Amino acid sequence: MAAGDSVAQRELAARHQLSVYAQVYAILIDPTAAEQVVVETFDHAWRSARAFNAAAGSPLAWLSEIARELAQRRKRTPTTT
């Protein structure tokens, strides 16, 4: 994935998307917001793939950290209607 391989990107999303969604939904309790954060999570992961360190943890742990941070940020940000 660090090399920018789009096949690897699709495989990563296919393998971990549901787990990341479940984690984000548990924080936000909003399916639309959770879907948006999942997209943001994988976009962020793809842009910063070179920062991934397999020795520091699994891809799911890395994605979970990104997702948790984005979901918490979304939760703290007031929404306007």
mmCIF file of the N, C-alpha and C atoms, coordinates in Angstrom:
data_MODEL
# 
_entry.id   MODEL 
# 
loop_
_atom_site.group_PDB 
_atom_site.id 
_atom_site.type_symbol 
_atom_site.label_atom_id 
_atom_site.label_alt_id 
_atom_site.label_comp_id 
_atom_site.label_asym_id 
_atom_site.label_entity_id 
_atom_site.label_seq_id 
_atom_site.pdbx_PDB_ins_code 
_atom_site.Cartn_x 
_atom_site.Cartn_y 
_atom_site.Cartn_z 
_atom_site.occupancy 
_atom_site.B_iso_or_equiv 
_atom_site.pdbx_formal_charge 
_atom_site.auth_seq_id 
_atom_site.auth_comp_id 
_atom_site.auth_asym_id 
_atom_site.auth_atom_id 
_atom_site.pdbx_PDB_model_num 
ATOM 1   N N  . MET A 1 1  ? 0.820   -1.192 0.000  1.00 0.00 ? 1  MET A N  1 
ATOM 2   C CA . MET A 1 1  ? 0.000   0.000  0.000  1.00 0.00 ? 1  MET A CA 1 
ATOM 3   C C  . MET A 1 1  ? 0.863   1.255  0.000  1.00 0.00 ? 1  MET A C  1 
ATOM 4   N N  . ALA A 1 2  ? 1.987   1.219  0.685  1.00 0.00 ? 2  ALA A N  1 
ATOM 5   C CA . ALA A 1 2  ? 2.848   2.396  0.745  1.00 0.00 ? 2  ALA A CA 1 
ATOM 6   C C  . ALA A 1 2  ? 3.345   2.804  -0.633 1.00 0.00 ? 2  ALA A C  1 
ATOM 7   N N  . ALA A 1 3  ? 3.385   1.872  -1.560 1.00 0.00 ? 3  ALA A N  1 
ATOM 8   C CA . ALA A 1 3  ? 3.843   2.181  -2.908 1.00 0.00 ? 3  ALA A CA 1 
ATOM 9   C C  . ALA A 1 3  ? 2.749   2.811  -3.757 1.00 0.00 ? 3  ALA A C  1 
ATOM 10  N N  . GLY A 1 4  ? 1.546   2.951  -3.231 1.00 0.00 ? 4  GLY A N  1 
ATOM 11  C CA . GLY A 1 4  ? 0.455   3.567  -3.969 1.00 0.00 ? 4  GLY A CA 1 
ATOM 12  C C  . GLY A 1 4  ? -0.319  2.589  -4.835 1.00 0.00 ? 4  GLY A C  1 
ATOM 13  N N  . ASP A 1 5  ? -0.290  1.340  -4.507 1.00 0.00 ? 5  ASP A N  1 
ATOM 14  C CA . ASP A 1 5  ? -0.952  0.288  -5.264 1.00 0.00 ? 5  ASP A CA 1 
ATOM 15  C C  . ASP A 1 5  ? -2.460  0.351  -5.053 1.00 0.00 ? 5  ASP A C  1 
ATOM 16  N N  . SER A 1 6  ? -3.208  0.639  -6.119 1.00 0.00 ? 6  SER A N  1 
ATOM 17  C CA . SER A 1 6  ? -4.663  0.767  -5.986 1.00 0.00 ? 6  SER A CA 1 
ATOM 18  C C  . SER A 1 6  ? -5.328  -0.571 -5.674 1.00 0.00 ? 6  SER A C  1 
ATOM 19  N N  . VAL A 1 7  ? -4.733  -1.674 -6.102 1.00 0.00 ? 7  VAL A N  1 
ATOM 20  C CA . VAL A 1 7  ? -5.275  -2.992 -5.756 1.00 0.00 ? 7  VAL A CA 1 
ATOM 21  C C  . VAL A 1 7  ? -5.164  -3.201 -4.248 1.00 0.00 ? 7  VAL A C  1 
ATOM 22  N N  . ALA A 1 8  ? -4.028  -2.830 -3.689 1.00 0.00 ? 8  ALA A N  1 
ATOM 23  C CA . ALA A 1 8  ? -3.839  -2.949 -2.240 1.00 0.00 ? 8  ALA A CA 1 
ATOM 24  C C  . ALA A 1 8  ? -4.835  -2.068 -1.497 1.00 0.00 ? 8  ALA A C  1 
ATOM 25  N N  . GLN A 1 9  ? -5.111  -0.896 -2.037 1.00 0.00 ? 9  GLN A N  1 
ATOM 26  C CA . GLN A 1 9  ? -6.084  0.009  -1.419 1.00 0.00 ? 9  GLN A CA 1 
ATOM 27  C C  . GLN A 1 9  ? -7.464  -0.644 -1.372 1.00 0.00 ? 9  GLN A C  1 
ATOM 28  N N  . ARG A 1 10 ? -7.883  -1.230 -2.471 1.00 0.00 ? 10 ARG A N  1 
ATOM 29  C CA . ARG A 1 10 ? -9.195  -1.899 -2.517 1.00 0.00 ? 10 ARG A CA 1 
ATOM 30  C C  . ARG A 1 10 ? -9.243  -3.089 -1.571 1.00 0.00 ? 10 ARG A C  1 
ATOM 31  N N  . GLU A 1 11 ? -8.165  -3.852 -1.514 1.00 0.00 ? 11 GLU A N  1 
ATOM 32  C CA . GLU A 1 11 ? -8.117  -5.012 -0.616 1.00 0.00 ? 11 GLU A CA 1 
ATOM 33  C C  . GLU A 1 11 ? -8.176  -4.585 0.846  1.00 0.00 ? 11 GLU A C  1 
ATOM 34  N N  . LEU A 1 12 ? -7.467  -3.524 1.180  1.00 0.00 ? 12 LEU A N  1 
ATOM 35  C CA . LEU A 1 12 ? -7.486  -3.012 2.550  1.00 0.00 ? 12 LEU A CA 1 
ATOM 36  C C  . LEU A 1 12 ? -8.900  -2.587 2.933  1.00 0.00 ? 12 LEU A C  1 
ATOM 37  N N  . ALA A 1 13 ? -9.565  -1.864 2.052  1.00 0.00 ? 13 ALA A N  1 
ATOM 38  C CA . ALA A 1 13 ? -10.936 -1.421 2.326  1.00 0.00 ? 13 ALA A CA 1 
ATOM 39  C C  . ALA A 1 13 ? -11.878 -2.616 2.434  1.00 0.00 ? 13 ALA A C  1 
ATOM 40  N N  . ALA A 1 14 ? -11.762 -3.559 1.524  1.00 0.00 ? 14 ALA A N  1 
ATOM 41  C CA . ALA A 1 14 ? -12.645 -4.730 1.559  1.00 0.00 ? 14 ALA A CA 1 
ATOM 42  C C  . ALA A 1 14 ? -12.464 -5.525 2.843  1.00 0.00 ? 14 ALA A C  1 
ATOM 43  N N  . ARG A 1 15 ? -11.248 -5.615 3.307  1.00 0.00 ? 15 ARG A N  1 
ATOM 44  C CA . ARG A 1 15 ? -10.949 -6.406 4.494  1.00 0.00 ? 15 ARG A CA 1 
ATOM 45  C C  . ARG A 1 15 ? -11.387 -5.717 5.788  1.00 0.00 ? 15 ARG A C  1 
ATOM 46  N N  . HIS A 1 16 ? -11.290 -4.391 5.858  1.00 0.00 ? 16 HIS A N  1 
ATOM 47  C CA . HIS A 1 16 ? -11.461 -3.708 7.143  1.00 0.00 ? 16 HIS A CA 1 
ATOM 48  C C  . HIS A 1 16 ? -12.616 -2.705 7.217  1.00 0.00 ? 16 HIS A C  1 
ATOM 49  N N  . GLN A 1 17 ? -13.300 -2.470 6.122  1.00 0.00 ? 17 GLN A N  1 
ATOM 50  C CA . GLN A 1 17 ? -14.336 -1.437 6.099  1.00 0.00 ? 17 GLN A CA 1 
ATOM 51  C C  . GLN A 1 17 ? -15.442 -1.681 7.124  1.00 0.00 ? 17 GLN A C  1 
ATOM 52  N N  . LEU A 1 18 ? -15.921 -2.896 7.240  1.00 0.00 ? 18 LEU A N  1 
ATOM 53  C CA . LEU A 1 18 ? -17.013 -3.173 8.183  1.00 0.00 ? 18 LEU A CA 1 
ATOM 54  C C  . LEU A 1 18 ? -16.575 -2.991 9.632  1.00 0.00 ? 18 LEU A C  1 
ATOM 55  N N  . SER A 1 19 ? -15.370 -3.405 9.954  1.00 0.00 ? 19 SER A N  1 
ATOM 56  C CA . SER A 1 19 ? -14.866 -3.225 11.323 1.00 0.00 ? 19 SER A CA 1 
ATOM 57  C C  . SER A 1 19 ? -14.715 -1.750 11.659 1.00 0.00 ? 19 SER A C  1 
ATOM 58  N N  . VAL A 1 20 ? -14.181 -0.986 10.718 1.00 0.00 ? 20 VAL A N  1 
ATOM 59  C CA . VAL A 1 20 ? -14.014 0.451  10.941 1.00 0.00 ? 20 VAL A CA 1 
ATOM 60  C C  . VAL A 1 20 ? -15.382 1.114  11.073 1.00 0.00 ? 20 VAL A C  1 
ATOM 61  N N  . TYR A 1 21 ? -16.325 0.728  10.216 1.00 0.00 ? 21 TYR A N  1 
ATOM 62  C CA . TYR A 1 21 ? -17.677 1.298  10.299 1.00 0.00 ? 21 TYR A CA 1 
ATOM 63  C C  . TYR A 1 21 ? -18.305 1.010  11.664 1.00 0.00 ? 21 TYR A C  1 
ATOM 64  N N  . ALA A 1 22 ? -18.198 -0.216 12.137 1.00 0.00 ? 22 ALA A N  1 
ATOM 65  C CA . ALA A 1 22 ? -18.790 -0.577 13.435 1.00 0.00 ? 22 ALA A CA 1 
ATOM 66  C C  . ALA A 1 22 ? -18.198 0.266  14.555 1.00 0.00 ? 22 ALA A C  1 
ATOM 67  N N  . GLN A 1 23 ? -16.904 0.462  14.516 1.00 0.00 ? 23 GLN A N  1 
ATOM 68  C CA . GLN A 1 23 ? -16.241 1.271  15.537 1.00 0.00 ? 23 GLN A CA 1 
ATOM 69  C C  . GLN A 1 23 ? -16.728 2.718  15.481 1.00 0.00 ? 23 GLN A C  1 
ATOM 70  N N  . VAL A 1 24 ? -16.792 3.281  14.299 1.00 0.00 ? 24 VAL A N  1 
ATOM 71  C CA . VAL A 1 24 ? -17.201 4.676  14.144 1.00 0.00 ? 24 VAL A CA 1 
ATOM 72  C C  . VAL A 1 24 ? -18.674 4.844  14.491 1.00 0.00 ? 24 VAL A C  1 
ATOM 73  N N  . TYR A 1 25 ? -19.501 3.909  14.065 1.00 0.00 ? 25 TYR A N  1 
ATOM 74  C CA . TYR A 1 25 ? -20.931 3.995  14.380 1.00 0.00 ? 25 TYR A CA 1 
ATOM 75  C C  . TYR A 1 25 ? -21.154 3.956  15.893 1.00 0.00 ? 25 TYR A C  1 
ATOM 76  N N  . ALA A 1 26 ? -20.382 3.145  16.598 1.00 0.00 ? 26 ALA A N  1 
ATOM 77  C CA . ALA A 1 26 ? -20.511 3.066  18.060 1.00 0.00 ? 26 ALA A CA 1 
ATOM 78  C C  . ALA A 1 26 ? -20.204 4.408  18.722 1.00 0.00 ? 26 ALA A C  1 
ATOM 79  N N  . ILE A 1 27 ? -19.370 5.200  18.106 1.00 0.00 ? 27 ILE A N  1 
ATOM 80  C CA . ILE A 1 27 ? -19.035 6.520  18.645 1.00 0.00 ? 27 ILE A CA 1 
ATOM 81  C C  . ILE A 1 27 ? -20.091 7.550  18.255 1.00 0.00 ? 27 ILE A C  1 
ATOM 82  N N  . LEU A 1 28 ? -20.525 7.531  17.011 1.00 0.00 ? 28 LEU A N  1 
ATOM 83  C CA . LEU A 1 28 ? -21.390 8.592  16.491 1.00 0.00 ? 28 LEU A CA 1 
ATOM 84  C C  . LEU A 1 28 ? -22.883 8.290  16.559 1.00 0.00 ? 28 LEU A C  1 
ATOM 85  N N  . ILE A 1 29 ? -23.252 7.020  16.547 1.00 0.00 ? 29 ILE A N  1 
ATOM 86  C CA . ILE A 1 29 ? -24.658 6.584  16.520 1.00 0.00 ? 29 ILE A CA 1 
ATOM 87  C C  . ILE A 1 29 ? -25.435 7.333  15.425 1.00 0.00 ? 29 ILE A C  1 
ATOM 88  N N  . ASP A 1 30 ? -24.815 7.441  14.277 1.00 0.00 ? 30 ASP A N  1 
ATOM 89  C CA . ASP A 1 30 ? -25.426 8.117  13.125 1.00 0.00 ? 30 ASP A CA 1 
ATOM 90  C C  . ASP A 1 30 ? -24.873 7.441  11.876 1.00 0.00 ? 30 ASP A C  1 
ATOM 91  N N  . PRO A 1 31 ? -25.710 6.685  11.165 1.00 0.00 ? 31 PRO A N  1 
ATOM 92  C CA . PRO A 1 31 ? -25.191 5.917  10.035 1.00 0.00 ? 31 PRO A CA 1 
ATOM 93  C C  . PRO A 1 31 ? -24.583 6.778  8.927  1.00 0.00 ? 31 PRO A C  1 
ATOM 94  N N  . THR A 1 32 ? -25.185 7.917  8.639  1.00 0.00 ? 32 THR A N  1 
ATOM 95  C CA . THR A 1 32 ? -24.654 8.776  7.581  1.00 0.00 ? 32 THR A CA 1 
ATOM 96  C C  . THR A 1 32 ? -23.302 9.350  7.977  1.00 0.00 ? 32 THR A C  1 
ATOM 97  N N  . ALA A 1 33 ? -23.218 9.858  9.193  1.00 0.00 ? 33 ALA A N  1 
ATOM 98  C CA . ALA A 1 33 ? -21.946 10.403 9.675  1.00 0.00 ? 33 ALA A CA 1 
ATOM 99  C C  . ALA A 1 33 ? -20.890 9.308  9.750  1.00 0.00 ? 33 ALA A C  1 
ATOM 100 N N  . ALA A 1 34 ? -21.279 8.119  10.173 1.00 0.00 ? 34 ALA A N  1 
ATOM 101 C CA . ALA A 1 34 ? -20.333 7.006  10.261 1.00 0.00 ? 34 ALA A CA 1 
ATOM 102 C C  . ALA A 1 34 ? -19.789 6.652  8.880  1.00 0.00 ? 34 ALA A C  1 
ATOM 103 N N  . GLU A 1 35 ? -20.650 6.611  7.876  1.00 0.00 ? 35 GLU A N  1 
ATOM 104 C CA . GLU A 1 35 ? -20.203 6.316  6.513  1.00 0.00 ? 35 GLU A CA 1 
ATOM 105 C C  . GLU A 1 35 ? -19.226 7.375  6.024  1.00 0.00 ? 35 GLU A C  1 
ATOM 106 N N  . GLN A 1 36 ? -19.521 8.638  6.323  1.00 0.00 ? 36 GLN A N  1 
ATOM 107 C CA . GLN A 1 36 ? -18.622 9.720  5.912  1.00 0.00 ? 36 GLN A CA 1 
ATOM 108 C C  . GLN A 1 36 ? -17.260 9.593  6.585  1.00 0.00 ? 36 GLN A C  1 
ATOM 109 N N  . VAL A 1 37 ? -17.257 9.266  7.862  1.00 0.00 ? 37 VAL A N  1 
ATOM 110 C CA . VAL A 1 37 ? -15.989 9.123  8.586  1.00 0.00 ? 37 VAL A CA 1 
ATOM 111 C C  . VAL A 1 37 ? -15.204 7.918  8.068  1.00 0.00 ? 37 VAL A C  1 
ATOM 112 N N  . VAL A 1 38 ? -15.881 6.852  7.698  1.00 0.00 ? 38 VAL A N  1 
ATOM 113 C CA . VAL A 1 38 ? -15.179 5.692  7.134  1.00 0.00 ? 38 VAL A CA 1 
ATOM 114 C C  . VAL A 1 38 ? -14.482 6.093  5.832  1.00 0.00 ? 38 VAL A C  1 
ATOM 115 N N  . VAL A 1 39 ? -15.172 6.828  4.987  1.00 0.00 ? 39 VAL A N  1 
ATOM 116 C CA . VAL A 1 39 ? -14.557 7.303  3.741  1.00 0.00 ? 39 VAL A CA 1 
ATOM 117 C C  . VAL A 1 39 ? -13.350 8.186  4.054  1.00 0.00 ? 39 VAL A C  1 
ATOM 118 N N  . GLU A 1 40 ? -13.514 9.103  5.002  1.00 0.00 ? 40 GLU A N  1 
ATOM 119 C CA . GLU A 1 40 ? -12.408 9.975  5.406  1.00 0.00 ? 40 GLU A CA 1 
ATOM 120 C C  . GLU A 1 40 ? -11.237 9.159  5.959  1.00 0.00 ? 40 GLU A C  1 
ATOM 121 N N  . THR A 1 41 ? -11.555 8.113  6.708  1.00 0.00 ? 41 THR A N  1 
ATOM 122 C CA . THR A 1 41 ? -10.512 7.265  7.291  1.00 0.00 ? 41 THR A CA 1 
ATOM 123 C C  . THR A 1 41 ? -9.661  6.618  6.211  1.00 0.00 ? 41 THR A C  1 
ATOM 124 N N  . PHE A 1 42 ? -10.311 6.013  5.223  1.00 0.00 ? 42 PHE A N  1 
ATOM 125 C CA . PHE A 1 42 ? -9.554  5.343  4.173  1.00 0.00 ? 42 PHE A CA 1 
ATOM 126 C C  . PHE A 1 42 ? -8.840  6.347  3.274  1.00 0.00 ? 42 PHE A C  1 
ATOM 127 N N  . ASP A 1 43 ? -9.437  7.516  3.050  1.00 0.00 ? 43 ASP A N  1 
ATOM 128 C CA . ASP A 1 43 ? -8.741  8.570  2.296  1.00 0.00 ? 43 ASP A CA 1 
ATOM 129 C C  . ASP A 1 43 ? -7.475  9.000  3.035  1.00 0.00 ? 43 ASP A C  1 
ATOM 130 N N  . HIS A 1 44 ? -7.615  9.229  4.330  1.00 0.00 ? 44 HIS A N  1 
ATOM 131 C CA . HIS A 1 44 ? -6.465  9.635  5.148  1.00 0.00 ? 44 HIS A CA 1 
ATOM 132 C C  . HIS A 1 44 ? -5.389  8.541  5.134  1.00 0.00 ? 44 HIS A C  1 
ATOM 133 N N  . ALA A 1 45 ? -5.812  7.307  5.304  1.00 0.00 ? 45 ALA A N  1 
ATOM 134 C CA . ALA A 1 45 ? -4.857  6.192  5.312  1.00 0.00 ? 45 ALA A CA 1 
ATOM 135 C C  . ALA A 1 45 ? -4.114  6.111  3.982  1.00 0.00 ? 45 ALA A C  1 
ATOM 136 N N  . TRP A 1 46 ? -4.825  6.295  2.900  1.00 0.00 ? 46 TRP A N  1 
ATOM 137 C CA . TRP A 1 46 ? -4.202  6.211  1.586  1.00 0.00 ? 46 TRP A CA 1 
ATOM 138 C C  . TRP A 1 46 ? -3.182  7.332  1.393  1.00 0.00 ? 46 TRP A C  1 
ATOM 139 N N  . ARG A 1 47 ? -3.554  8.550  1.826  1.00 0.00 ? 47 ARG A N  1 
ATOM 140 C CA . ARG A 1 47 ? -2.644  9.689  1.677  1.00 0.00 ? 47 ARG A CA 1 
ATOM 141 C C  . ARG A 1 47 ? -1.402  9.552  2.563  1.00 0.00 ? 47 ARG A C  1 
ATOM 142 N N  . SER A 1 48 ? -1.547  8.885  3.696  1.00 0.00 ? 48 SER A N  1 
ATOM 143 C CA . SER A 1 48 ? -0.416  8.774  4.626  1.00 0.00 ? 48 SER A CA 1 
ATOM 144 C C  . SER A 1 48 ? 0.106   7.343  4.721  1.00 0.00 ? 48 SER A C  1 
ATOM 145 N N  . ALA A 1 49 ? -0.058  6.576  3.666  1.00 0.00 ? 49 ALA A N  1 
ATOM 146 C CA . ALA A 1 49 ? 0.340   5.163  3.676  1.00 0.00 ? 49 ALA A CA 1 
ATOM 147 C C  . ALA A 1 49 ? 1.816   4.974  4.000  1.00 0.00 ? 49 ALA A C  1 
ATOM 148 N N  . ARG A 1 50 ? 2.639   5.897  3.602  1.00 0.00 ? 50 ARG A N  1 
ATOM 149 C CA . ARG A 1 50 ? 4.078   5.769  3.873  1.00 0.00 ? 50 ARG A CA 1 
ATOM 150 C C  . ARG A 1 50 ? 4.374   5.836  5.368  1.00 0.00 ? 50 ARG A C  1 
ATOM 151 N N  . ALA A 1 51 ? 3.457   6.396  6.143  1.00 0.00 ? 51 ALA A N  1 
ATOM 152 C CA . ALA A 1 51 ? 3.653   6.508  7.593  1.00 0.00 ? 51 ALA A CA 1 
ATOM 153 C C  . ALA A 1 51 ? 3.312   5.211  8.325  1.00 0.00 ? 51 ALA A C  1 
ATOM 154 N N  . PHE A 1 52 ? 2.640   4.279  7.643  1.00 0.00 ? 52 PHE A N  1 
ATOM 155 C CA . PHE A 1 52 ? 2.269   3.024  8.295  1.00 0.00 ? 52 PHE A CA 1 
ATOM 156 C C  . PHE A 1 52 ? 3.516   2.224  8.624  1.00 0.00 ? 52 PHE A C  1 
ATOM 157 N N  . ASN A 1 53 ? 3.590   1.762  9.873  1.00 0.00 ? 53 ASN A N  1 
ATOM 158 C CA . ASN A 1 53 ? 4.722   0.967  10.342 1.00 0.00 ? 53 ASN A CA 1 
ATOM 159 C C  . ASN A 1 53 ? 4.186   -0.386 10.806 1.00 0.00 ? 53 ASN A C  1 
ATOM 160 N N  . ALA A 1 54 ? 4.395   -1.410 10.011 1.00 0.00 ? 54 ALA A N  1 
ATOM 161 C CA . ALA A 1 54 ? 3.881   -2.743 10.337 1.00 0.00 ? 54 ALA A CA 1 
ATOM 162 C C  . ALA A 1 54 ? 4.448   -3.270 11.647 1.00 0.00 ? 54 ALA A C  1 
ATOM 163 N N  . ALA A 1 55 ? 5.636   -2.828 12.019 1.00 0.00 ? 55 ALA A N  1 
ATOM 164 C CA . ALA A 1 55 ? 6.229   -3.283 13.275 1.00 0.00 ? 55 ALA A CA 1 
ATOM 165 C C  . ALA A 1 55 ? 5.495   -2.704 14.482 1.00 0.00 ? 55 ALA A C  1 
ATOM 166 N N  . ALA A 1 56 ? 4.795   -1.594 14.273 1.00 0.00 ? 56 ALA A N  1 
ATOM 167 C CA . ALA A 1 56 ? 4.086   -0.933 15.376 1.00 0.00 ? 56 ALA A CA 1 
ATOM 168 C C  . ALA A 1 56 ? 2.671   -1.468 15.576 1.00 0.00 ? 56 ALA A C  1 
ATOM 169 N N  . GLY A 1 57 ? 2.142   -2.195 14.601 1.00 0.00 ? 57 GLY A N  1 
ATOM 170 C CA . GLY A 1 57 ? 0.796   -2.733 14.748 1.00 0.00 ? 57 GLY A CA 1 
ATOM 171 C C  . GLY A 1 57 ? 0.209   -3.145 13.414 1.00 0.00 ? 57 GLY A C  1 
ATOM 172 N N  . SER A 1 58 ? -0.967  -3.716 13.488 1.00 0.00 ? 58 SER A N  1 
ATOM 173 C CA . SER A 1 58 ? -1.639  -4.223 12.292 1.00 0.00 ? 58 SER A CA 1 
ATOM 174 C C  . SER A 1 58 ? -2.276  -3.079 11.507 1.00 0.00 ? 58 SER A C  1 
ATOM 175 N N  . PRO A 1 59 ? -2.599  -3.324 10.244 1.00 0.00 ? 59 PRO A N  1 
ATOM 176 C CA . PRO A 1 59 ? -3.319  -2.311 9.481  1.00 0.00 ? 59 PRO A CA 1 
ATOM 177 C C  . PRO A 1 59 ? -4.655  -1.932 10.137 1.00 0.00 ? 59 PRO A C  1 
ATOM 178 N N  . LEU A 1 60 ? -5.355  -2.916 10.699 1.00 0.00 ? 60 LEU A N  1 
ATOM 179 C CA . LEU A 1 60 ? -6.630  -2.606 11.350 1.00 0.00 ? 60 LEU A CA 1 
ATOM 180 C C  . LEU A 1 60 ? -6.425  -1.706 12.561 1.00 0.00 ? 60 LEU A C  1 
ATOM 181 N N  . ALA A 1 61 ? -5.385  -1.946 13.330 1.00 0.00 ? 61 ALA A N  1 
ATOM 182 C CA . ALA A 1 61 ? -5.106  -1.083 14.484 1.00 0.00 ? 61 ALA A CA 1 
ATOM 183 C C  . ALA A 1 61 ? -4.817  0.340  14.028 1.00 0.00 ? 61 ALA A C  1 
ATOM 184 N N  . TRP A 1 62 ? -4.068  0.478  12.963 1.00 0.00 ? 62 TRP A N  1 
ATOM 185 C CA . TRP A 1 62 ? -3.743  1.791  12.408 1.00 0.00 ? 62 TRP A CA 1 
ATOM 186 C C  . TRP A 1 62 ? -5.004  2.489  11.909 1.00 0.00 ? 62 TRP A C  1 
ATOM 187 N N  . LEU A 1 63 ? -5.818  1.774  11.148 1.00 0.00 ? 63 LEU A N  1 
ATOM 188 C CA . LEU A 1 63 ? -7.074  2.345  10.655 1.00 0.00 ? 63 LEU A CA 1 
ATOM 189 C C  . LEU A 1 63 ? -8.000  2.714  11.806 1.00 0.00 ? 63 LEU A C  1 
ATOM 190 N N  . SER A 1 64 ? -8.043  1.875  12.829 1.00 0.00 ? 64 SER A N  1 
ATOM 191 C CA . SER A 1 64 ? -8.899  2.144  13.986 1.00 0.00 ? 64 SER A CA 1 
ATOM 192 C C  . SER A 1 64 ? -8.479  3.419  14.698 1.00 0.00 ? 64 SER A C  1 
ATOM 193 N N  . GLU A 1 65 ? -7.191  3.625  14.798 1.00 0.00 ? 65 GLU A N  1 
ATOM 194 C CA . GLU A 1 65 ? -6.690  4.848  15.433 1.00 0.00 ? 65 GLU A CA 1 
ATOM 195 C C  . GLU A 1 65 ? -7.106  6.084  14.632 1.00 0.00 ? 65 GLU A C  1 
ATOM 196 N N  . ILE A 1 66 ? -6.951  6.011  13.326 1.00 0.00 ? 66 ILE A N  1 
ATOM 197 C CA . ILE A 1 66 ? -7.362  7.119  12.457 1.00 0.00 ? 66 ILE A CA 1 
ATOM 198 C C  . ILE A 1 66 ? -8.863  7.348  12.583 1.00 0.00 ? 66 ILE A C  1 
ATOM 199 N N  . ALA A 1 67 ? -9.645  6.271  12.493 1.00 0.00 ? 67 ALA A N  1 
ATOM 200 C CA . ALA A 1 67 ? -11.104 6.373  12.542 1.00 0.00 ? 67 ALA A CA 1 
ATOM 201 C C  . ALA A 1 67 ? -11.584 6.941  13.870 1.00 0.00 ? 67 ALA A C  1 
ATOM 202 N N  . ARG A 1 68 ? -11.007 6.477  14.945 1.00 0.00 ? 68 ARG A N  1 
ATOM 203 C CA . ARG A 1 68 ? -11.400 6.956  16.278 1.00 0.00 ? 68 ARG A CA 1 
ATOM 204 C C  . ARG A 1 68 ? -11.144 8.460  16.402 1.00 0.00 ? 68 ARG A C  1 
ATOM 205 N N  . GLU A 1 69 ? -9.990  8.895  15.934 1.00 0.00 ? 69 GLU A N  1 
ATOM 206 C CA . GLU A 1 69 ? -9.656  10.320 15.995 1.00 0.00 ? 69 GLU A CA 1 
ATOM 207 C C  . GLU A 1 69 ? -10.634 11.149 15.159 1.00 0.00 ? 69 GLU A C  1 
ATOM 208 N N  . LEU A 1 70 ? -10.916 10.698 13.942 1.00 0.00 ? 70 LEU A N  1 
ATOM 209 C CA . LEU A 1 70 ? -11.842 11.431 13.078 1.00 0.00 ? 70 LEU A CA 1 
ATOM 210 C C  . LEU A 1 70 ? -13.261 11.436 13.647 1.00 0.00 ? 70 LEU A C  1 
ATOM 211 N N  . ALA A 1 71 ? -13.697 10.317 14.198 1.00 0.00 ? 71 ALA A N  1 
ATOM 212 C CA . ALA A 1 71 ? -15.046 10.238 14.772 1.00 0.00 ? 71 ALA A CA 1 
ATOM 213 C C  . ALA A 1 71 ? -15.169 11.132 16.000 1.00 0.00 ? 71 ALA A C  1 
ATOM 214 N N  . GLN A 1 72 ? -14.156 11.133 16.845 1.00 0.00 ? 72 GLN A N  1 
ATOM 215 C CA . GLN A 1 72 ? -14.186 11.993 18.033 1.00 0.00 ? 72 GLN A CA 1 
ATOM 216 C C  . GLN A 1 72 ? -14.197 13.461 17.622 1.00 0.00 ? 72 GLN A C  1 
ATOM 217 N N  . ARG A 1 73 ? -13.433 13.802 16.616 1.00 0.00 ? 73 ARG A N  1 
ATOM 218 C CA . ARG A 1 73 ? -13.424 15.181 16.113 1.00 0.00 ? 73 ARG A CA 1 
ATOM 219 C C  . ARG A 1 73 ? -14.806 15.559 15.581 1.00 0.00 ? 73 ARG A C  1 
ATOM 220 N N  . ARG A 1 74 ? -15.419 14.645 14.833 1.00 0.00 ? 74 ARG A N  1 
ATOM 221 C CA . ARG A 1 74 ? -16.759 14.900 14.283 1.00 0.00 ? 74 ARG A CA 1 
ATOM 222 C C  . ARG A 1 74 ? -17.766 15.067 15.411 1.00 0.00 ? 74 ARG A C  1 
ATOM 223 N N  . LYS A 1 75 ? -17.632 14.262 16.443 1.00 0.00 ? 75 LYS A N  1 
ATOM 224 C CA . LYS A 1 75 ? -18.565 14.310 17.575 1.00 0.00 ? 75 LYS A CA 1 
ATOM 225 C C  . LYS A 1 75 ? -18.442 15.634 18.335 1.00 0.00 ? 75 LYS A C  1 
ATOM 226 N N  . ARG A 1 76 ? -17.237 16.155 18.446 1.00 0.00 ? 76 ARG A N  1 
ATOM 227 C CA . ARG A 1 76 ? -17.011 17.413 19.167 1.00 0.00 ? 76 ARG A CA 1 
ATOM 228 C C  . ARG A 1 76 ? -17.436 18.636 18.368 1.00 0.00 ? 76 ARG A C  1 
ATOM 229 N N  . THR A 1 77 ? -17.438 18.519 17.039 1.00 0.00 ? 77 THR A N  1 
ATOM 230 C CA . THR A 1 77 ? -17.762 19.659 16.190 1.00 0.00 ? 77 THR A CA 1 
ATOM 231 C C  . THR A 1 77 ? -19.265 19.871 16.158 1.00 0.00 ? 77 THR A C  1 
ATOM 232 N N  . PRO A 1 78 ? -19.718 21.058 16.559 1.00 0.00 ? 78 PRO A N  1 
ATOM 233 C CA . PRO A 1 78 ? -21.164 21.309 16.526 1.00 0.00 ? 78 PRO A CA 1 
ATOM 234 C C  . PRO A 1 78 ? -21.673 21.329 15.086 1.00 0.00 ? 78 PRO A C  1 
ATOM 235 N N  . THR A 1 79 ? -22.848 20.778 14.903 1.00 0.00 ? 79 THR A N  1 
ATOM 236 C CA . THR A 1 79 ? -23.458 20.773 13.577 1.00 0.00 ? 79 THR A CA 1 
ATOM 237 C C  . THR A 1 79 ? -24.388 21.965 13.448 1.00 0.00 ? 79 THR A C  1 
ATOM 238 N N  . THR A 1 80 ? -24.482 22.476 12.244 1.00 0.00 ? 80 THR A N  1 
ATOM 239 C CA . THR A 1 80 ? -25.398 23.588 11.990 1.00 0.00 ? 80 THR A CA 1 
ATOM 240 C C  . THR A 1 80 ? -26.510 23.106 11.079 1.00 0.00 ? 80 THR A C  1 
ATOM 241 N N  . THR A 1 81 ? -27.708 23.575 11.331 1.00 0.00 ? 81 THR A N  1 
ATOM 242 C CA . THR A 1 81 ? -28.846 23.175 10.498 1.00 0.00 ? 81 THR A CA 1 
ATOM 243 C C  . THR A 1 81 ? -29.479 24.354 9.840  1.00 0.00 ? 81 THR A C  1 
# 
